[in-house]
Amino acid sequence: MSDDEVDLELLDLLRKRFGIGVTDSGPSETKVLQDAEFIYSNSVDVAIDMRSTKLTAQSILTEMETREYSTKTWSEHELHPKAKDEATVNFIFTMDLLNFSFWSEKNEEERFAVTYKGKRWTGYWSLVAMLQRALDEGIPITSPEFWTDEDKCTNEVLLNVFRSDTQEQVSMFDERVRCLREAGQILEEEFDSSVVTLIEDAKHSAAGLANLLASKFPCFRDEGVFERRKVRFLKRAQIFVADLWAAFDGESYGDFNDVDKITMFADYRVPQILHSQGVLWYCPPLENRIRRLEPLESGHAWEMQIRGCSIWAVELLRCEILKVKPDANVNAILIDFFLYDLAKERESEGKEAIPHHRTRCIWY
């Protein structure tokens, strides 16, 4: 090749590297799993015990088979919507838009709680009960158009929606209102005020929908910087995809051709149960801080290591389960749902081995 000739192969490589003239970039990737592996590989304060991971994988497989754990388990809960329609889509979007920071420093009797149909609900379930209660009272709390109507959706109305049956009020009320109004405005401007249109724009891609949420909605952009690299967690963006998949049993609005690209949802309950199982290990200063119930700042290196290593640990659990039983119907979503339920069971039985870490933020 002479000096005047163009190296077409090199030119094509450069175009792909910098995105020049590339119209089809292939299947979507959230990069959450890759970032979790990076955090795990560079973590010095949180570790994963491989022997416990193998034992826990076998235990999870046995328990999930015994309980016949599947997407149907999601819909079977009395508070989750049962209909397979657009109203359920809107309910799930609202639920995951507001699904953050429901832990409390109060005891069980004093903490924020919602009574609905004769039952008292706390934590995540207080949010679901709160939405159901508002709808029963004729408040269209799951309507994006309602969120942007400040004549009807006033702060006073929202205070009533979020009201507690105890002296402790809902945490981060202002941030929740901001999330609702921001999301309503973006849906109006970009998606004709329709969550269904948002879902359709992802073209049945789970990773694509999570990425769309993160790119268009700042309140879903769950990212940070670890060791000078931007890392993504996308807890609420991914759980929206997972809840759709579970609620619609993989059909209709929950039909995704790449649902296995969704990772575990990095919050505080699943790391807690992973530590209790011996899968996660914390350095003594971090473990002592958690046991003393001292908060961790969102974005702190310790907090990001807990979240990143939890995502990677669940991926390892998934791989171990498939080694034991290659045809097992399991993915990171179902493992996360199962571990969350297990953590809540142990909490109700007073069997928590370690408190969950405490971080007050909108990401989880």
C-alpha positions as CSV (number, residue, x, y, z in Angstrom):
1,M,0.0,0.0,0.0
2,S,1.4,3.4,-1.0
3,D,1.5,6.4,1.3
4,D,-1.4,8.0,-0.7
5,E,-3.7,5.0,-0.2
6,V,-6.4,5.0,2.5
7,D,-6.3,2.2,5.1
8,L,-10.0,1.4,4.9
9,E,-9.8,-1.2,7.7
10,L,-8.2,1.3,10.1
11,L,-10.7,4.0,9.0
12,D,-13.6,1.7,9.7
13,L,-12.1,0.9,13.2
14,L,-11.8,4.6,14.0
15,R,-15.3,5.4,12.9
16,K,-16.7,2.7,15.1
17,R,-14.5,3.8,18.0
18,F,-15.7,7.4,17.8
19,G,-19.3,6.6,16.6
20,I,-18.8,8.4,13.3
21,G,-21.3,7.3,10.7
22,V,-22.5,4.4,12.8
23,T,-26.2,3.9,12.5
24,D,-26.6,0.5,14.1
25,S,-24.6,0.1,17.3
26,G,-26.0,-3.3,18.0
27,P,-27.9,-4.5,21.1
28,S,-28.2,-2.1,24.0
29,E,-26.0,-2.6,27.0
30,T,-26.6,-0.9,30.4
31,K,-22.9,-1.4,31.4
32,V,-24.1,-1.9,35.0
33,L,-22.6,-5.4,35.1
34,Q,-19.3,-4.3,33.6
35,D,-19.0,-1.5,36.1
36,A,-19.9,-3.8,39.0
37,E,-17.0,-6.1,37.9
38,F,-14.7,-3.1,37.9
39,I,-15.8,-2.1,41.4
40,Y,-15.4,-5.7,42.6
41,S,-11.9,-5.9,41.1
42,N,-10.8,-2.7,42.7
43,S,-12.6,-3.1,46.0
44,V,-10.4,-3.1,49.2
45,D,-13.2,-2.8,51.8
46,V,-15.8,-5.2,50.5
47,A,-15.0,-8.8,49.4
48,I,-16.9,-11.8,48.0
49,D,-16.4,-15.2,49.6
50,M,-16.4,-17.8,46.8
51,R,-17.1,-20.8,49.0
52,S,-20.1,-19.1,50.6
53,T,-21.2,-18.1,47.1
54,K,-21.3,-21.7,45.9
55,L,-23.2,-22.9,49.1
56,T,-25.6,-20.0,48.9
57,A,-26.3,-20.6,45.2
58,Q,-27.3,-24.2,46.0
59,S,-29.5,-23.0,48.9
60,I,-31.2,-20.4,46.7
61,L,-31.9,-22.9,44.0
62,T,-33.5,-25.4,46.5
63,E,-35.6,-22.7,48.1
64,M,-36.8,-21.2,44.9
65,E,-37.8,-24.6,43.6
66,T,-39.5,-25.5,46.8
67,R,-41.5,-22.2,46.8
68,E,-42.1,-22.4,43.0
69,Y,-40.6,-18.9,42.8
70,S,-41.3,-17.2,39.5
71,T,-42.7,-13.9,37.9
72,K,-46.1,-14.9,39.2
73,T,-44.9,-14.5,42.8
74,W,-44.8,-10.7,42.1
75,S,-48.4,-10.5,41.1
76,E,-49.6,-12.7,43.9
77,H,-48.8,-10.1,46.6
78,E,-52.1,-8.5,47.7
79,L,-50.9,-5.0,47.2
80,H,-49.5,-5.3,43.7
81,P,-51.8,-4.6,40.8
82,K,-53.4,-7.6,39.1
83,A,-54.7,-6.2,35.8
84,K,-52.7,-6.5,32.6
85,D,-53.4,-3.0,31.2
86,E,-52.1,0.5,30.9
87,A,-53.3,1.4,34.4
88,T,-50.9,-1.2,35.8
89,V,-48.1,0.3,33.6
90,N,-48.7,3.7,35.1
91,F,-48.9,2.3,38.6
92,I,-45.6,0.5,38.3
93,F,-43.9,3.6,36.8
94,T,-45.1,5.8,39.7
95,M,-44.1,3.1,42.2
96,D,-40.6,2.9,40.9
97,L,-40.3,6.7,40.5
98,L,-40.9,7.0,44.2
99,N,-39.3,3.7,45.4
100,F,-36.5,5.1,47.6
101,S,-35.5,5.8,51.2
102,F,-38.1,4.0,53.2
103,W,-35.8,2.9,56.0
104,S,-36.4,4.4,59.4
105,E,-34.4,5.1,62.6
106,K,-37.6,4.6,64.6
107,N,-38.8,1.4,66.1
108,E,-41.5,-0.7,64.4
109,E,-44.4,1.0,66.2
110,E,-43.2,4.5,65.6
111,R,-41.8,4.4,62.1
112,F,-43.6,5.7,59.0
113,A,-46.5,3.4,58.2
114,V,-49.7,3.2,56.1
115,T,-52.8,1.4,57.0
116,Y,-54.7,0.0,54.0
117,K,-57.7,-2.3,54.1
118,G,-57.1,-3.0,57.8
119,K,-53.4,-3.9,57.5
120,R,-50.4,-1.8,58.5
121,W,-47.6,-1.6,56.0
122,T,-44.0,-0.3,56.4
123,G,-41.0,0.1,54.1
124,Y,-41.5,-0.5,50.4
125,W,-44.9,-1.9,51.0
126,S,-46.0,1.4,52.6
127,L,-45.4,3.1,49.3
128,V,-47.5,0.5,47.4
129,A,-50.3,0.8,50.0
130,M,-50.1,4.6,49.8
131,L,-50.7,4.5,46.0
132,Q,-53.6,2.1,46.3
133,R,-55.1,4.2,49.1
134,A,-54.8,7.4,47.0
135,L,-56.5,5.7,43.9
136,D,-59.3,4.4,46.2
137,E,-59.8,8.0,47.4
138,G,-60.2,9.3,43.8
139,I,-56.8,10.9,43.6
140,P,-55.2,10.1,40.2
141,I,-51.7,9.8,41.7
142,T,-50.5,7.4,38.9
143,S,-51.3,9.8,36.1
144,P,-48.4,11.7,34.6
145,E,-50.7,14.5,33.5
146,F,-51.9,14.9,37.1
147,W,-48.3,15.5,38.3
148,T,-47.8,18.5,36.2
149,D,-51.2,20.1,37.0
150,E,-50.2,22.2,40.0
151,D,-53.7,23.5,40.4
152,K,-55.0,20.0,41.2
153,C,-51.7,18.3,42.2
154,T,-50.8,20.7,45.0
155,N,-48.3,20.1,47.7
156,E,-51.2,19.9,50.1
157,V,-52.8,17.1,48.0
158,L,-49.5,15.2,47.9
159,L,-49.0,15.6,51.6
160,N,-52.3,13.9,52.0
161,V,-51.3,11.1,49.6
162,F,-48.1,10.6,51.6
163,R,-49.7,10.8,55.0
164,S,-48.6,8.5,57.7
165,D,-50.5,6.7,60.5
166,T,-47.7,7.5,62.9
167,Q,-45.9,10.6,64.0
168,E,-43.0,10.0,61.6
169,Q,-43.7,11.5,58.2
170,V,-42.4,10.2,54.8
171,S,-38.7,10.9,54.3
172,M,-37.5,13.2,51.5
173,F,-41.0,14.5,50.7
174,D,-39.6,17.5,48.6
175,E,-37.5,15.1,46.6
176,R,-40.4,12.9,45.9
177,V,-42.5,15.8,44.7
178,R,-39.6,16.9,42.5
179,C,-39.4,13.5,40.9
180,L,-43.1,13.4,40.1
181,R,-43.1,16.9,38.6
182,E,-39.9,16.4,36.6
183,A,-41.0,13.0,35.3
184,G,-44.4,14.4,34.3
185,Q,-42.9,17.2,32.4
186,I,-40.4,15.0,30.5
187,L,-43.2,12.5,29.7
188,E,-45.3,15.4,28.4
189,E,-42.4,16.8,26.3
190,E,-40.9,13.6,25.0
191,F,-43.5,10.9,25.1
192,D,-46.9,12.5,24.8
193,S,-47.5,12.1,28.6
194,S,-47.6,8.3,28.0
195,V,-45.5,5.7,29.9
196,V,-46.6,3.2,27.2
197,T,-45.0,5.4,24.5
198,L,-41.8,5.4,26.6
199,I,-41.8,1.6,26.8
200,E,-42.6,1.3,23.0
201,D,-39.6,3.5,22.2
202,A,-37.3,0.9,23.8
203,K,-38.5,-1.7,21.1
204,H,-38.7,-4.6,23.6
205,S,-35.2,-4.1,24.9
206,A,-34.8,-4.3,28.7
207,A,-31.4,-2.7,28.5
208,G,-32.7,-0.1,26.1
209,L,-35.5,0.9,28.4
210,A,-33.2,1.2,31.4
211,N,-30.8,3.4,29.3
212,L,-33.7,5.5,28.0
213,L,-34.8,6.2,31.6
214,A,-31.3,7.1,32.6
215,S,-30.7,9.4,29.6
216,K,-34.0,11.2,29.7
217,F,-34.9,11.3,33.4
218,P,-32.3,12.8,35.8
219,C,-34.0,11.2,38.7
220,F,-33.3,7.7,37.2
221,R,-29.7,8.5,36.4
222,D,-28.1,6.5,39.2
223,E,-24.4,6.8,38.6
224,G,-21.2,7.7,40.4
225,V,-17.4,7.9,40.2
226,F,-15.3,5.1,41.6
227,E,-11.5,5.1,41.2
228,R,-11.8,8.0,38.7
229,R,-14.2,6.0,36.5
230,K,-17.9,6.7,36.0
231,V,-19.9,3.7,37.1
232,R,-23.6,3.0,36.7
233,F,-26.0,1.2,39.1
234,L,-29.4,2.2,37.7
235,K,-31.3,0.6,40.5
236,R,-34.7,2.2,39.9
237,A,-34.5,2.2,36.1
238,Q,-33.7,-1.5,36.1
239,I,-36.4,-2.4,38.7
240,F,-39.0,-0.6,36.5
241,V,-38.1,-3.0,33.7
242,A,-38.1,-6.0,36.1
243,D,-41.5,-5.0,37.6
244,L,-43.0,-4.7,34.2
245,W,-41.6,-8.1,33.2
246,A,-42.9,-9.7,36.4
247,A,-46.3,-8.0,36.4
248,F,-47.0,-8.9,32.7
249,D,-45.3,-12.3,33.0
250,G,-43.0,-11.5,30.1
251,E,-45.8,-10.6,27.8
252,S,-47.4,-7.4,26.4
253,Y,-45.7,-4.4,28.1
254,G,-43.4,-6.8,29.9
255,D,-42.1,-8.5,26.7
256,F,-38.4,-8.0,26.5
257,N,-36.0,-9.9,24.3
258,D,-32.9,-9.3,26.5
259,V,-34.3,-9.3,30.1
260,D,-31.3,-11.3,31.3
261,K,-29.2,-8.1,30.8
262,I,-30.9,-6.6,33.9
263,T,-28.8,-7.0,37.0
264,M,-29.6,-7.1,40.7
265,F,-31.0,-3.9,42.0
266,A,-28.3,-2.4,44.2
267,D,-30.0,-1.2,47.4
268,Y,-29.6,-2.0,51.1
269,R,-31.7,-5.1,51.8
270,V,-30.0,-7.5,49.3
271,P,-26.4,-6.6,50.5
272,Q,-27.7,-7.2,54.1
273,I,-28.8,-10.7,53.3
274,L,-25.7,-11.4,51.2
275,H,-23.5,-10.4,54.2
276,S,-25.7,-12.6,56.5
277,Q,-25.1,-15.6,54.1
278,G,-21.3,-15.0,54.2
279,V,-21.2,-14.0,50.5
280,L,-20.2,-10.4,51.2
281,W,-17.5,-9.5,53.7
282,Y,-16.8,-6.0,55.0
283,C,-13.6,-4.5,56.4
284,P,-13.8,-4.0,60.2
285,P,-14.2,-0.2,60.1
286,L,-17.1,-0.5,57.6
287,E,-18.8,-3.3,59.4
288,N,-18.5,-1.4,62.7
289,R,-20.0,1.7,61.2
290,I,-23.0,-0.3,59.8
291,R,-23.5,-2.0,63.2
292,R,-23.4,1.3,65.0
293,L,-26.2,2.4,62.6
294,E,-24.1,5.4,61.4
295,P,-25.1,6.6,57.9
296,L,-23.0,6.3,54.8
297,E,-23.0,9.2,52.4
298,S,-24.3,8.4,48.9
299,G,-21.3,8.2,46.6
300,H,-18.9,7.3,49.4
301,A,-16.4,4.7,48.3
302,W,-17.7,2.3,50.9
303,E,-21.3,2.7,49.7
304,M,-20.3,2.1,46.1
305,Q,-18.3,-1.0,47.0
306,I,-21.3,-2.4,48.8
307,R,-23.5,-1.8,45.8
308,G,-21.1,-2.8,43.1
309,C,-20.0,-6.0,44.9
310,S,-23.6,-6.9,45.5
311,I,-24.4,-6.7,41.8
312,W,-21.3,-8.9,41.0
313,A,-22.1,-11.3,43.8
314,V,-25.7,-11.9,42.4
315,E,-24.2,-12.5,39.0
316,L,-21.8,-15.1,40.5
317,L,-24.8,-16.7,42.2
318,R,-26.7,-16.9,39.0
319,C,-23.7,-18.5,37.2
320,E,-23.3,-21.0,40.1
321,I,-27.0,-22.0,40.0
322,L,-26.7,-22.6,36.2
323,K,-23.7,-24.8,36.8
324,V,-25.7,-26.9,39.2
325,K,-28.8,-26.9,37.0
326,P,-28.2,-25.6,33.5
327,D,-31.9,-25.5,32.6
328,A,-32.9,-23.6,35.8
329,N,-35.4,-20.8,35.0
330,V,-33.4,-18.1,36.9
331,N,-31.9,-14.7,36.3
332,A,-30.6,-11.8,38.4
333,I,-34.1,-10.3,38.7
334,L,-35.6,-13.4,40.3
335,I,-32.6,-13.9,42.6
336,D,-32.9,-10.3,43.7
337,F,-36.7,-10.6,44.3
338,F,-36.1,-13.8,46.3
339,L,-33.2,-12.4,48.4
340,Y,-35.3,-9.3,49.2
341,D,-38.2,-11.4,50.3
342,L,-35.8,-13.5,52.4
343,A,-34.4,-10.4,54.1
344,K,-37.8,-9.1,54.9
345,E,-38.8,-12.5,56.4
346,R,-35.8,-12.5,58.6
347,E,-36.5,-8.9,59.7
348,S,-40.1,-9.9,60.7
349,E,-38.7,-12.9,62.6
350,G,-36.1,-10.8,64.4
351,K,-33.3,-12.9,62.8
352,E,-31.3,-10.1,61.2
353,A,-27.6,-10.9,61.6
354,I,-26.4,-7.4,60.7
355,P,-28.4,-4.1,60.2
356,H,-28.6,-2.8,56.6
357,H,-26.4,0.1,55.7
358,R,-28.0,3.5,56.0
359,T,-27.8,5.9,53.0
360,R,-30.4,8.5,52.5
361,C,-30.8,9.3,48.8
362,I,-33.2,9.1,45.9
363,W,-31.4,6.2,44.2
364,Y,-32.7,3.4,46.5
